[in-house]
């Protein structure tokens, strides 16, 4: 949904819709400018080769493949792990793969997605998972279970971090059933920073993982798919047929290298800023607007509304409205600030902190949120 922003010449826009809106800083742009490039179609781009080598070592897998997007990474993982068309992939009912990837698994990969309930922390309901797994040797009428997919951090559950012990148990269970386990780790570095462990520990029992460079890490383009060498060799072939094989792409790979070397630890700042906004909304003590402080772990904050009293769409519009016609300088500054957020449904919005949001932006966003919340019921 596109909402027209009413502005005047002193207005400020603070964009909290997603961490995909980040802009490369001057140091990252310099790295891109200086990147040594070659033809990656022939495997001759030295910067891409360096990025893939660094990424695989960083996450503890044998190999990695640079891709334009995480969506492509998830699709390739499903296609390669499933070996042939007609398989069934287990996904959470709130997963990005199911809700936001245009059913590429079925549309392109010839695979069926089967939902299992996501619990509030992003894990899968294991009783339901057991029930929905196909037999090892299914009836000729049935598809076979070709893959299980999990998501970490979990976007639709509010940036929650999957417990390592749960991932370990699921991985061991899947391995015993000869079913691969893939992680959509778009924001897995947020999970690693929250837990204080390396990504390699988180995905120890996962057969593959996709992670994004273009979200909290702040690169403009790109994702990496990681796994065994044999898996990545097949993935490289699948990338070609999907149109994801690029040429002198070291220019953007350089941004990814810079991000991995300089932008991981700073993710803690985004987590801290998300907490600061959540605490402010909680302290406002509105009966109509709430946040779950216990569920907040990373840079994604879900704000919930009492839908009988709050029209969520109108709330989003009110955050965007700016008005400089005010004598009080403090109120004028608040009212001249536009805050962009993402509407999830008629009961909630999503706020995502990122590297382009300064502490002063956080403070102003809080004031605008409090101002709009304060108008509810008045």
N, C-alpha and C positions, 0 to 999 in steps of 0.2 A: 504494500500500500504506500503510495506517495502522498505526502502531505505538504501543501504549500507553506513555506516559511514566510511569515510577515516580518519584515525587517525595517530598521531605520539606520542612519549612518553611524550610530554609536553601539550597535548591537554586537554581542559576542555569541558564537555558537560553540557549544560543548557537545561533542558527538560521542555518545555512550552506547550506540547501537551494537557495536561488535569490535573485536580486536582485529578484524580484517581491514579496518579503515586506516591503519597506521601508515605513515609516510616514512620512507628511508631517510635517515639523518645524513649529515654531510660526510661522515666517516664511511658509512655504508655506500653512499654514492661514489666516493672516491675509490673504494675497493672495486666497485662495478666498472668504473672508468679505466682502471688499471688492469683489469682481468685479462689474462692470457687465454686465447680462445682457439678452437679448432672445430672440426666437423664431428659432432657427437654421433651422427648417423654411422660414422666409421669408428666410433670409440676413440676419437682423436682430440677431444676437447680436454686439455689438462686440468682446467679448473673444475669441470664436472667430475672427472675421474678422482680428483683430490677430495671433493665434497662427498662422493659416494664412499670412498675409503674411510674418511673421517667419521661419517655417519654410522657406518656398519660397526666400526670399532667402539664408537660412543655408546651404542645401544646393545652391544654384545652379540651381534649376528654376523654371519659369514660374509654377507654382501648387501649392497643397497642399490637402488635405482632411482635416479632423479626424474620427477614427473611434474607436469604443469599444475596438478591439483591433487588434493587428498581424495576427492571423489573418484578420480581416475585410479588412484592407488587402491581404494577399497574394491572397485569393480574388477581390476586386474587380479587382486588377491582372490576374489570369489571365483573368477573364471579359471585361474590356474589351479587352485586347490581342488576345484570340483572335477577337474580332468575332462569332463564331457558334459554336454547339455542334458538337462532333465534332472539334475540334482536338486536338493532342498537345503537352503541355508537358514540356520537358526539365528534370529536377531531379536533384540529387545523391542517391545512395543512402543517405546519412546526413542528408539535409536535414530541417529542421523541417517544411517543407511536406509532405513525403512521410510522415514518421513520426508527427507530432503534431498534424495539422490535420484529422483524421477524413476524409481524402480528399474535402474539400469541393469540390475541382475537378471530380470526377466526380459526387459526390452531388448537388451543386447546380448547378454550372456546365456539366455535360455535356461535360467535357474528360477526356482520358486523360493520366495521368502516365507518363512513361517515364524509367526510372532510368539514370543514368550514374555510374560509380564516382567517389566522392570520394577524392582522395589525402589523405595524412595532414595536409597543411596546409589542407585545406578546398577546394582548387581541384578542378576536374573533370578527369578523364582525357580529354585532348583527342583522342587517337586514337579512343577509344570514342565521344566526342561526334560526331566526324565520321562515324563509322560509323552512328550512330543517327539522324542528321538525315534527315528525309524529303526526297525530291527537290523542287525548286522547283515542279514541276508533277507531283504524285504520280499514280500509277496510281489509277483509280477505286476500287480495293479498299482503298487506304491512307488514313489520316488525313494531315493536313498538319501540319508543325511550326509551331505558332503562337507559341511563346514559349520562351525559355531563362531559367531562374531560378538565381540564385546566392545564397549566404548569407554575411554578413560582419558581425560575427565569426561563426565557425562553432561553434555550440553543441556538437554531438556530437563534433567533433574537438578539443574542449578550449579553446574561446574563441580559436581561431587567427584571425589577420588575413590576409585575402587580399592577395597582392602587387599593388600598383597596376599594375605593368607587365602583369601577367597579365590584370587586369580590362580594361585599355586594349585589349590585343590581342583579347580575346574580344568586346568591344564593337564594335570595328572589323570583325571577322570577321562577327558577327551582322548588323551594319548592311549589309554588302555582300551578305548573303543575304536582306535585307529581313525579318529576324526580330528582333522586339524583345527587349531584355535587361532583366529585372527583378531588383532586389536586395532580398532579405529582409534589411533592415538593422536588425533589431531592436536590436542593440547596436553600430550603426555608429559611434556617438560614442566607444565604447571603442577601436575601430579607429583613429579619427582621433587620439585622445590618444596611443595607442601609436606611431603613425607620425609624429606632430608635424605633421600637415597638416590643412587644413579638409576637412569632409565633401564639399564641392563638388568637390574634386580627386579624391576616391576614386570618385565616381559620375559623373565627367565623361562617360563613354561608356555610361552606363546610361540607358535610356529612362524608367524609373520606379524608385522605391524606397519601401518602407515602413520607418518606424522607430518604436520604442516610447518613450513617455514614462514608462511604468510599470515599467521595469526599473532599470538603474543610475542613471538620471536621477532616480528617486525619486518621481515623481508617482503618485497612487493609481490613475489611470485614463487610458487613451488612447493613441492612436498617430496618425501622420500618413502619408498617402500623397502622394507628390510626383511631378510630371511636367509635361508640356506642358499648356497651358490646355485644349486640345481633349480631351485624355485625362482631365483632372480633371472636366470637364463631364459626360462619360459616366460617370465613376466616381461622381459625386454622384447620378446617376440610379440606378446599381446599388446604392449605399448605401441608398437609399430602399426598394427592394424587399426588401433583406436585413434591414430593421428597424433600421438603424444611424443613421437621421436622428433627432437629438435636439432638444429645445426649448431651455430656458434652461440650456444646457450650459456656458455661460461660467464657471460655478462650478468645473468641473473643468478647463476650458481654462486658467483662471488658474494652476492648479498646473503645467500644462505650460509656460506662459510663464515662471513662476518657475524651473522646472527648467532650461530652455534658457539663462536668463540667469545662473544661479548654481550649477548642479550639473554642468557639463561638465568643467571642469578638475580638479575633485576626484576624478574617476574614476581619476586616477593613484594616489590613495591606495588604492583597491581593488586595483589591479594590484600595488602594493608589498606589500600585506598577503597577497595570494595567493602572491607569491614568498616571503614570510617563512615561510608554512606549508609550502610546497613544500621549501624549504631544510631546514627542521627534519625533515621526513619523510625526506628524502634522507640527512641526517646521522645519522639513527637507524640507517641501514645494515642494515635488516631484509632477510633473503633472501626474505621473503614479501610485502613491501609496497614498491612502487616508484612513483616519479613521473618523468616525462620533463621535466627542467628545460629542455631546449632547445626543447620545444614550448610551454612556458608563456609567453604573451604578454600576457594581459589579466587579467580577474577570475575566470576559470573554471579550476579545477584538477581534472584527472582523476587519481585514485589507483587504481593497478592492484594486483591480488592474485594470488598463486600459488594458483589454485583447488584444487589438490590438498591444500593445507594450511590454507586459510582459507575459511570459509563467510562470504561477504560479508554475507548477511542477519544472521548472528549478530554480525558486526563492527559493523554499523549499530545493532543492539540494545544492544550493549555500550557504545557511545558515549552512548546515552540513559540508561543505568542510573545512578542516583545512590544514594549510601550515605554517611550522615553518621556512622556508627558507627566512628570511627577516632580514635585518640589523637593521632597526628602531625598537627599543624595544616596542614602543607603538603599531605600526602597527603589529608587530609580535604577540603580545598578542591578538589583535583583530582577526587576521587571524588564530590563533591557538584555537579559541573558536568555538565550534559547538553549534548551537541553534536548538533544535527540536521544530517544530510547526506542527499543523494539517492542511492539505489542505482540504478545504470544497468543492470547485469546481474550475473551471478554472478562476474564478474571485475573489476568496477570500481565506484567511487562518484564522485560529483561534489560538489565544494566550490565555492561561489560567494560571493565577497565583495561587500559592498554598504555603502551609506552609514550603515546602522544598526549596523554592527559597529565598535566602538571598538578602539583598539590594545590595551587591557587585555583585551578579549574575544578578540582574536587570540592573545595570550599564553596565556590560559587554555585556549583550544581546542587549541593546540599541546601543552600539558601533558597534556590528556585524550587526544589522539590518540597521543602517545608512551606513555602509560600503557596504553592498550588494545593498541597494537602490541606493547608489551613482554610482554604476557600470551600472545601467540601462541606456541604450541609449549611453553609451560610446564606 
